[in-house]
Amino acid sequence: MAFAYFSEQKIDVAVIEVGLGGRLDSTNVITPDLSVITNIGWDHMNILGDSLEKIAYEKAGIIKENIPVVIGEMLPETKPVFEKVASEKNAPLIVATDKRYVADWHYEHHQLNVTVMEKEIDEQITYRLDLPGIYQRKNLLTVLETVHCLQTKGWRISDEQVHKGLSQTKKLTGLHGRWEVVHQKPTVVLDVAHNVDGVKQLVEQIELSTYNNLHIIIGTVKDKDVEKILEQLPKYANYYFTRAQIPRALPTNELALKGASFELKGNIYSDVNEALKDALQHANKDDLIIVCGSVFVVGEVTELSIAS
């Protein structure tokens, strides 16, 4: 349906994101100008496999004959998989971190300023991102190499357009829930971290944050590795266990029981807005409240619950 709609609208460019895996995903019928694999993490193991090598093999299924592929983050386990598939397909393989690295970064007005060093020309360029999560540092390197590859294929993308796009990602795409600050005093952050790797990045961000008390509102879905997610979370936080209003959601009592086994203590709430309202009532102005665990949970937060 999407491809038919794109054709009818006579679009110039389509950015197609894989739904799950890659090799057998329905989006994989296309022949792109460029393939991009951001990183490989522990997710959907019941379908994609129980090792990083197996998951990488499924992701590598989007590599096409003679079409370049950009790898955002190469791991020792995934490197031979990507190299083998790319070689078999005669596809140029480019690793983003081989071309650039982050030399410096800092926050300013809820934005992330990142200085990137270009290795080949020994030049530093600073980018301002309106997505302030520190994990965007890795994503930025992937974006920059992707743009460079498209430019070498004849795409007219100016440096000015790159800077403008990175500074207005939320406005241009409607992308939300990436360490998104939606309220001040107390600070309320929405983050769609919902798997082990995402939660690790979230915890790293928490450790870099300044606050008095920490409140975590969390809901997950049944098919995630919930125990490994909960294991990452700080034990000192106040927890508010909730769920999204979808069939896939893990029941709140089950989530709270699993949380208790990792010394995560808190009450249960029927929906995220009830939990957020309670957290706001119990938090002081220097506290930090985080809503996380599921894209669906974050998506159900309403302006009303924040305003109240």
C-alpha positions as CSV (number, residue, x, y, z in Angstrom):
1,M,0.0,0.0,0.0
2,A,2.8,2.4,0.9
3,F,4.7,1.8,-2.3
4,A,1.5,2.2,-4.4
5,Y,0.8,5.5,-2.5
6,F,4.4,6.8,-3.1
7,S,4.0,6.0,-6.8
8,E,0.7,7.8,-7.1
9,Q,2.2,10.9,-5.3
10,K,5.2,10.8,-7.7
11,I,7.6,11.3,-4.9
12,D,11.3,12.1,-5.5
13,V,12.8,10.1,-2.6
14,A,11.6,7.3,-0.4
15,V,13.3,6.3,2.8
16,I,12.2,2.8,3.5
17,E,12.7,1.4,7.0
18,V,12.7,-2.3,7.6
19,G,9.9,-3.5,9.8
20,L,11.7,-6.5,11.4
21,G,15.0,-8.1,10.5
22,G,15.6,-7.5,6.8
23,R,16.1,-10.6,4.8
24,L,12.4,-11.7,4.9
25,D,10.8,-8.3,5.6
26,S,8.2,-7.2,3.2
27,T,10.1,-3.9,2.5
28,N,12.9,-5.9,1.0
29,V,11.4,-6.1,-2.5
30,I,13.1,-2.9,-3.5
31,T,16.4,-2.1,-5.1
32,P,17.7,1.0,-3.3
33,D,20.4,3.5,-4.2
34,L,22.0,2.8,-0.8
35,S,21.4,0.4,2.1
36,V,22.1,1.4,5.7
37,I,22.4,-0.9,8.7
38,T,22.6,1.3,11.9
39,N,23.6,-1.2,14.6
40,I,22.9,-4.7,15.8
41,G,21.3,-5.3,19.2
42,W,19.4,-7.9,21.2
43,D,15.9,-7.6,19.9
44,H,13.2,-9.9,18.5
45,M,15.4,-12.9,19.3
46,N,12.4,-15.3,19.1
47,I,12.3,-14.5,15.4
48,L,15.7,-13.3,14.3
49,G,17.9,-15.6,16.3
50,D,19.6,-16.0,19.7
51,S,23.0,-14.6,18.8
52,L,24.3,-11.3,17.3
53,E,25.7,-13.3,14.3
54,K,22.3,-14.7,13.5
55,I,20.6,-11.3,14.0
56,A,23.2,-9.7,11.8
57,Y,22.6,-12.3,9.0
58,E,18.9,-11.3,8.9
59,K,19.8,-7.6,8.8
60,A,22.4,-8.2,6.1
61,G,19.6,-9.5,3.9
62,I,19.0,-6.0,2.7
63,I,22.4,-5.8,1.1
64,K,21.9,-5.8,-2.7
65,E,24.0,-6.8,-5.7
66,N,26.5,-3.9,-6.5
67,I,24.6,-1.5,-4.1
68,P,26.8,0.2,-1.4
69,V,25.9,-0.5,2.2
70,V,26.8,1.8,5.2
71,I,27.3,0.1,8.5
72,G,26.8,2.4,11.5
73,E,28.4,0.4,14.2
74,M,30.5,-2.7,13.6
75,L,30.9,-5.3,16.3
76,P,33.5,-8.2,16.4
77,E,30.5,-10.7,16.2
78,T,28.9,-8.9,13.2
79,K,31.9,-7.9,11.2
80,P,32.5,-11.2,9.4
81,V,28.8,-11.6,8.7
82,F,28.5,-8.2,6.9
83,E,31.8,-8.7,5.1
84,K,30.9,-12.1,3.8
85,V,27.4,-11.0,2.5
86,A,28.8,-7.8,1.0
87,S,31.5,-9.7,-0.7
88,E,29.1,-12.3,-2.1
89,K,26.9,-9.4,-3.5
90,N,29.9,-7.4,-4.7
91,A,28.5,-4.5,-2.6
92,P,30.9,-1.8,-1.4
93,L,30.9,-1.9,2.4
94,I,31.5,1.3,4.3
95,V,31.8,1.5,8.1
96,A,30.7,5.0,9.3
97,T,33.2,5.0,12.3
98,D,36.1,4.4,9.9
99,K,35.5,7.8,8.3
100,R,34.7,10.1,11.2
101,Y,34.7,10.2,15.0
102,V,33.1,12.4,17.7
103,A,35.8,14.8,19.0
104,D,33.6,16.6,21.5
105,W,29.9,17.2,22.5
106,H,27.9,19.2,24.9
107,Y,24.3,20.2,25.8
108,E,22.9,23.7,25.1
109,H,19.2,24.6,25.5
110,H,18.0,21.0,25.2
111,Q,20.0,20.5,22.1
112,L,23.1,18.4,21.5
113,N,26.2,20.1,19.9
114,V,28.5,17.5,18.4
115,T,31.9,18.2,17.0
116,V,32.9,15.6,14.4
117,M,36.4,15.0,13.1
118,E,36.7,14.0,9.4
119,K,39.6,11.5,9.3
120,E,40.6,11.8,5.7
121,I,40.8,15.6,5.6
122,D,41.6,16.2,9.3
123,E,38.8,18.7,9.6
124,Q,36.4,19.4,12.5
125,I,32.7,20.3,11.9
126,T,30.2,21.0,14.7
127,Y,26.5,20.0,14.3
128,R,23.6,21.1,16.4
129,L,20.9,18.4,16.9
130,D,17.4,18.9,18.2
131,L,17.4,15.3,19.3
132,P,19.5,15.6,22.5
133,G,20.0,11.9,23.4
134,I,23.7,11.1,23.7
135,Y,23.1,8.0,21.6
136,Q,22.5,10.4,18.7
137,R,26.3,10.8,18.5
138,K,26.6,7.4,16.9
139,N,23.6,8.0,14.7
140,L,25.1,11.3,13.5
141,L,28.2,9.5,12.1
142,T,25.9,7.1,10.2
143,V,23.9,10.0,8.8
144,L,27.0,11.9,7.7
145,E,28.5,8.9,5.9
146,T,25.1,8.1,4.3
147,V,24.8,11.6,3.0
148,H,28.4,11.5,1.7
149,C,27.7,8.2,-0.2
150,L,24.6,9.7,-1.8
151,Q,26.6,12.8,-2.8
152,T,29.2,10.6,-4.6
153,K,26.3,9.0,-6.5
154,G,25.2,12.4,-7.8
155,W,22.6,13.5,-5.2
156,R,22.7,17.3,-4.7
157,I,22.7,17.6,-0.9
158,S,24.5,20.8,0.4
159,D,26.3,21.1,3.7
160,E,23.8,23.8,4.6
161,Q,20.9,21.4,4.1
162,V,22.6,18.8,6.3
163,H,23.0,21.3,9.2
164,K,19.5,22.6,8.8
165,G,18.0,19.1,8.7
166,L,19.9,17.9,11.8
167,S,18.9,21.0,13.8
168,Q,15.2,20.5,12.9
169,T,14.6,16.8,12.9
170,K,11.6,16.8,15.2
171,K,10.0,19.6,13.3
172,L,10.6,18.1,9.9
173,T,9.7,14.5,10.7
174,G,7.5,14.5,13.7
175,L,9.9,12.2,15.5
176,H,9.3,12.3,19.2
177,G,10.3,10.3,22.3
178,R,14.0,10.5,22.0
179,W,15.1,11.9,25.4
180,E,12.4,14.5,24.8
181,V,11.9,17.0,27.6
182,V,8.2,17.9,27.8
183,H,8.0,19.6,31.2
184,Q,10.2,21.6,33.5
185,K,10.3,21.7,37.4
186,P,10.1,18.8,37.7
187,T,11.8,17.7,34.4
188,V,9.7,15.1,32.5
189,V,11.4,13.1,29.8
190,L,9.9,10.8,27.2
191,D,12.1,8.1,25.8
192,V,11.1,5.2,23.7
193,A,13.9,2.9,24.9
194,H,12.3,-0.5,24.8
195,N,15.1,-3.1,24.4
196,V,18.3,-4.0,26.3
197,D,20.6,-1.7,24.1
198,G,18.1,1.2,24.2
199,V,17.8,1.0,28.0
200,K,21.6,0.9,28.4
201,Q,21.8,4.1,26.5
202,L,19.0,5.6,28.6
203,V,20.8,4.7,31.9
204,E,24.0,6.3,30.6
205,Q,22.0,9.4,29.9
206,I,20.5,9.3,33.4
207,E,23.9,9.1,34.9
208,L,24.9,12.3,33.1
209,S,21.8,14.1,34.3
210,T,21.4,16.4,37.3
211,Y,18.4,15.8,39.6
212,N,17.3,15.2,43.2
213,N,15.1,12.2,43.1
214,L,14.5,9.9,40.1
215,H,11.0,8.6,39.1
216,I,10.7,6.0,36.3
217,I,7.4,5.2,34.7
218,I,7.7,2.0,32.7
219,G,5.5,-0.3,30.6
220,T,6.7,-3.0,28.2
221,V,5.3,-5.4,25.7
222,K,5.3,-9.2,26.2
223,D,7.7,-10.1,23.4
224,K,10.7,-8.2,24.9
225,D,13.4,-9.6,27.1
226,V,11.8,-7.8,30.1
227,E,14.1,-9.3,32.7
228,K,17.3,-8.1,31.0
229,I,15.7,-4.6,30.5
230,L,14.8,-4.4,34.2
231,E,18.2,-5.6,35.3
232,Q,19.8,-2.5,33.7
233,L,17.6,0.0,35.6
234,P,18.8,1.9,38.8
235,K,17.5,0.4,42.0
236,Y,17.3,3.8,43.8
237,A,14.5,5.2,41.5
238,N,10.8,5.4,42.4
239,Y,9.0,3.1,40.0
240,Y,5.5,3.5,38.4
241,F,4.6,0.2,36.6
242,T,2.0,0.7,33.9
243,R,1.0,-0.6,30.4
244,A,-0.1,0.6,27.0
245,Q,-3.7,0.0,26.0
246,I,-2.8,-2.7,23.4
247,P,-3.1,-6.5,23.5
248,R,0.7,-6.9,23.3
249,A,1.3,-5.0,26.6
250,L,2.7,-6.9,29.5
251,P,0.1,-6.8,32.4
252,T,1.2,-4.3,35.1
253,N,1.1,-6.9,37.9
254,E,3.5,-9.1,36.0
255,L,5.8,-6.2,35.3
256,A,5.8,-5.1,38.9
257,L,6.6,-8.7,40.1
258,K,9.5,-8.9,37.7
259,G,10.7,-5.5,38.8
260,A,10.5,-6.6,42.5
261,S,12.9,-9.5,41.7
262,F,15.5,-6.8,40.7
263,E,14.7,-4.7,43.8
264,L,12.8,-2.1,41.7
265,K,10.0,-0.9,44.0
266,G,6.8,1.0,43.1
267,N,3.1,0.9,42.5
268,I,1.0,-0.2,39.5
269,Y,-1.2,2.0,37.3
270,S,-3.8,1.1,34.7
271,D,-2.4,3.6,32.2
272,V,0.6,5.9,31.7
273,N,-1.3,9.2,32.3
274,E,-2.5,8.0,35.7
275,A,1.1,7.1,36.5
276,L,2.4,10.4,35.3
277,K,-0.1,12.4,37.2
278,D,0.9,10.5,40.4
279,A,4.6,11.1,39.7
280,L,4.1,14.8,39.2
281,Q,2.2,15.0,42.5
282,H,5.0,13.2,44.4
283,A,8.0,14.9,42.7
284,N,9.7,18.1,43.7
285,K,10.9,20.7,41.2
286,D,14.4,19.3,41.1
287,D,13.4,15.8,40.4
288,L,13.6,13.8,37.1
289,I,10.6,11.8,35.8
290,I,11.2,9.5,32.8
291,V,8.5,7.7,30.8
292,C,10.0,4.7,29.0
293,G,9.9,1.0,28.1
294,S,7.6,1.0,25.0
295,V,6.9,3.2,22.0
296,F,3.2,2.6,22.7
297,V,3.4,3.8,26.4
298,V,5.3,7.0,25.4
299,G,2.8,7.5,22.6
300,E,-0.2,7.5,25.0
301,V,1.2,10.4,27.1
302,T,-1.2,13.3,26.7
303,E,-0.6,17.0,27.1
304,L,-3.4,17.1,29.7
305,S,-1.5,14.7,32.0
306,I,1.6,16.8,31.8
307,A,-0.2,20.1,32.2
308,S,-2.0,18.9,35.3
